[in-house]
Amino acid sequence: MNKELRRVGIVVLLMFVSLFVSTSVIQVFQVDSLKSDGRNVRTLYDSYSARRGQILVDGEAVARSVPVDDQYKFLREYTNGELYAPVTGYFTLNQGTAGVEGELNDFLSGSANEQFLDQVTAIFTGQEPKGASVELTIDPQIQQAAWDALGDQSGSIVAIDPKTGAVLAMVSKPSYDPNLLAGHDIPKVIENYKQLLEADGSPLANRAIAGDLYVPGSVFKVLMTAAAIDSGKLEEDSAVPNPTELQLPQSSAVITNAGGAPCGPGEEATLATALRLSCNIPFAQFGQELGADTIAEYAERFGFGDSIEVPMSSTPSQYPTPESEAELMLSSFGQASVRVTPLQIAMLSAAVANGGTLMQPTVVEEIIAPDLSVERGFEPTVYSEPISRETAETVTRLMVDNVADGAASNARIDGVDVAGKTGTAENGEGEPYTLWFTGFAPANDPQVAVAVVVENGGGRGQDAFGNQIAAPIAKKVIEAVLSR
């Protein structure tokens, strides 16, 4: 009898220990993930009953909560909603959150672990609970200049301070008005959400960091040039044969340079000339010499394969292992299966601009507590060091030549050395091109690194080039930075 009671006691004890462990895991170790889970309706409704913190740009609120006379007490309002939507995102009752609203929801709602004492104080004093505010790194003048420069085009612009990683502008078009999703009329919000999901151009997608990735085309040649020189396998005067067309190995496909011309005069083309004139055939051959492993290594160094958090998570850019020598050659000038975000391309230029050191990009300057103390400050952080300073200086000089006397001439600014590279990416037979520019300025003391992508050939199908459409857009953004 005692033996059986002992067994029962052991079982009960084990059950108690299991219950204790499981509840401890839920209440202690999983508390943050549970609070941030979009299915946690109670947390969402509670956050509506508190005065949610503001999202600030240069000290001015672009998102704030105002008192209303209903069960939720506060209504979220967005100023210049379409302009800032890719960064602020939205905050809704029943369709989740996005952007900074989602990633920093615990701070904005006042429920972050760092705000525990504030929560306790509010309970005992009877004060209205308040969330922290988030100051963005976005510069309102540069954001507006980027928005205006992109005009009616579909695409994206990312501008970064290469010395700190601060994102100065992040534009995605078409955009949307977050106020359509912030109301308390749930059926109306659901209707608006469905309309945005079904709208042409996917306005809810932040093209700067997510959505469908882009074929980079010739802006990938910046990475190729950096990898070639930094690896020691090639130099800027390394040369390859200079035909007008090149048949890919074990394939009937033939590649050409833009316009079907050779890459400058002479029977050979150097790496420097190939970058300046943006020639495909030499880069296909240089890719053979480098090899897929070296290219993949440097792509990874620049951030390919990683989900960059700004703090919103980005879709990882891709340099898949080529399945054939022909695919390797195509990928060497940004075609085949290479895919990128505009953020990744801006980071590529930012690393070159910053002497080979790539800073962690961020849209958050600081988090400010309700008492105006700084809850969390922004500290520049090194993301990686993909290339040496010497390599960066060489690539910078080659990119300056590309603007001053090459394929990116429409990015020229009087009295300023602009380093840049254009791209005209092919998307399949009969499909419009994707048009690119990336670069930085001033070349000797960079204040901004920028990436511009324009979809649908800028409305011209296959009759436009990156230098025609994307370079002038980038020029306006750079000028806005230099005129601050």
DAKA-V351945 format. One record per run of one state. SS is the DSSP state (H for helix, E for strand, L for the rest). FROM is the first residue (numbers start at 0). LEN is the number of residues. If there is no record, write none. Layout:
ss	from	len
SS	FROM	LEN
SS	FROM	LEN
//
This chain:
ss	from	len
L	0	1
H	1	28
L	29	1
H	30	6
L	36	4
H	40	8
L	48	2
E	50	1
L	51	3
E	54	3
L	57	2
E	59	8
L	67	6
E	73	5
L	78	2
H	80	8
L	88	2
E	90	1
L	91	5
E	96	1
L	97	1
H	98	5
L	103	1
H	104	4
L	108	4
H	112	13
L	125	4
E	129	1
L	130	2
E	132	4
L	136	3
H	139	11
L	150	4
E	154	6
L	160	5
E	165	8
L	173	4
H	177	4
L	181	4
H	185	13
L	198	15
E	213	1
L	214	2
H	216	14
L	230	8
E	238	3
L	241	3
E	244	3
L	247	6
E	253	3
L	256	1
H	257	3
L	260	7
E	267	3
H	270	7
L	277	2
H	279	11
L	290	1
H	291	10
L	301	7
E	308	1
L	309	3
E	312	1
L	313	4
E	317	1
L	318	6
H	324	7
L	331	7
E	338	2
L	340	1
H	341	12
L	353	4
E	357	2
L	359	2
E	361	1
L	362	1
E	363	5
L	368	5
E	373	4
L	377	4
E	381	3
L	384	4
H	388	17
L	405	3
H	408	3
L	411	1
E	412	1
L	413	2
E	415	1
L	416	2
E	418	7
L	425	8
E	433	8
L	441	6
E	447	7
L	454	1
H	455	4
L	459	6
H	465	17
L	482	2
//
